[in-house]
């Protein structure tokens, strides 16, 4: 079995639209901060959990997908893909706790799980991702105070940990296949290891 790796995002820049520092995360990455900044990602079938301490404002976001488990034992209570999802969530939560967040103050907003990728052997990968993140947070007793899951559109998500505000732009059309190629490349790795749209506030 290959080693699971969840990486800290390294793409940092200054966002002129929001007039603050920003971190962009890709599939398999996460980022956390206690500063006034925005964390940004684009989601297709993947999901992101935006988790923060509601008192201190330290928070972060991950971006992950459950590995394709078409050949896994469907009756197994903890499949390899579930272990991966749990790991992706625990890495983020543990980083927050190590850096001053308190578990009892944690709250989450969750996004993604769109039905946008057609090449998976497991059907409804977006539904599996969305169901997993909801169950994980419920089991961990972390309050979910906002969500935008499923549907057929990719989403661009902007998370401001200090305030807890999240802006979501539904991407009605994409001019290239970058998102799909990125998620499919990420999904393949798991097996071995500006567009218009509506903006919603969460």
N, C-alpha and C positions, 0 to 999 in steps of 0.2 A: 504494500500500500504506500502510495506517495505521501510525502510530508505536506501538511496543510500550511500555507503561508498567507498571512493577512498583512499587507504592507501599509505603512503610513504614507499618505499622499505627499508628493514632493513638488507638485505644480502649484506654486504660489505666485500671486500677481496682485496688482492694485486695480480694483474694479472702479472705473470712473462713473459708472451708472449709480452705484451706491456710495461712492466716495469713501471706500474703506479697503483694507487688505482682504484678500480672498484666497481660498484654497480650492482647487478643482480636484475632485476624486473620480477615479475610473473604477471599473469592475475589479473587485478584489482588494480595494483600498479603503482606508478610513482616515479621518482627521478629527482632532479634538483641540479645543482652545479655551482659554479663560479671557480672551481679548475681544474687543468689539470688532468683529470681522464676519464675513459671509463664507459659508461652505457651499459649493456648487457641484451638482452632478446632473447627468442626463440618463434617464432610466427607460428601458424597454421592458423586457421580461424580468429584469433584476428588481430587487427591492432595496430601499434604504430606510434605516431607522434613524431618526433625528432624536437623540436622547440628551437631556440636560438636567442639571440640578436647578430646581426652580428657585432656590434661595441664592446660591452663589453665581449662577449663570454660566458655570463651566459646562461645556457640552460638546457633542461631536456627532458625526454622521458616518455611517458605513455604506457600502454598496456591494451587494453580494447576490449570488444565485445558488440554489441547491444544485449539486451535480446531477446529471441525468442518471436516474436509477431504474431504468427500464428492466434491467436484468437482476435487480436487487430483490431480496425476499420481501414481498409486500406485507407479510404477516409479522415481520421483525419489528419489535417495539422501538428500536433505535437503529435505523438504517445508516449506512455510511453517509448518505446525503444529509440526514438529520444531524449527524455529528458535525458535519461541516458547517451547517447553518448555526448550530449552537456555538461553535468555535468563533465564527465571524461576529456573533452578537457579544459573546463573552469578552473578546479582545477589546472591543470598544468600551463596554461597561467597566471592565477592570481598569482600563486606562483612566477613565473618569474618576473612579474611586481612589486610585493611587494619587491622583492630583488634586484631591480635596473635595470631590463630590461626596454626598452622603446618600446611601441607598434609599433611605426613606423619603428623600426629596426628589428622586428621579421621576421624570415624566417623559413620554415619547410621542412623536408624531411619525406616522409610517406611510410610505409612498411606493408606487410602482406596481409590478406584477401585471403589466399590460400584455395582452395577447398579440405580440408583434413579431415573434420569431416562428417560422414555419418548418424549420429543418430539424427540430428535435424529435428523437424517437419516442420520448415520453410526452404524452399529450398534456396540455394544460399546465405547462411549466410555470406560467405566471400565476395561476391559481395556487399551485403548490407553494411557491415562494410567499405569496400573500398569506395563505393559511398558516404557514410555518411561523412567520414573524408575529402574527397575532397570538398564536398559541404560546410561543416562547415568552412573550411579554406578560401574558396572563399568568403563566406558570411562575414567572419570576416576581409577580405582583408589582410590576411597573405600570403605572397608569398610562393608558393611551388616550390622549386628549385631542387628537386629530388624525385623520387618515384620508388618503385618496388612492385607492387600490383598484386593480383590475381595469376594465374597459379595453379599448383596442388602440389607444394612442400612447406614443412615447411621452415622457414628461421631462421638463427641465425644472430642477428643484433648487431653490435658494434658501439656505437655513442660516438664521442669525442666532447663534446660541445664547448670547447675552440677554436677548429679549424673548427668545422662544418663537419669534415670528418666522413663518415659512411662506414663501411665494412659490406657486407651482404654475408653470406654463405648459398647457397641453399643446403638443406639437402636431398640428393637423396634417402636415406634410413635411417630408424631409427631401432636400434637394440632392442628397447623396446617400450612400449606404454606410456611412461611417459608423453610426450607432449599431446597426445590425452586424457589421463586420466585427466590431469591437466585442459585442456580446457573444457572438458565435465563436470568436477566437478564445474568449474567456471560458466559454463552456467546453471547448475542446481541451483547453489547458486543465480544467477540472477533471476531465476524464483520465488524464495522465497525471496529473497533479491538480447664421441668424435667420430663424424661421418664424412665421407668424403663429399666433395661437392665443387662446384665452388664458388670463392669469387669475388664479384663485388664491385667496389668502387663508392661511390656516393658523 
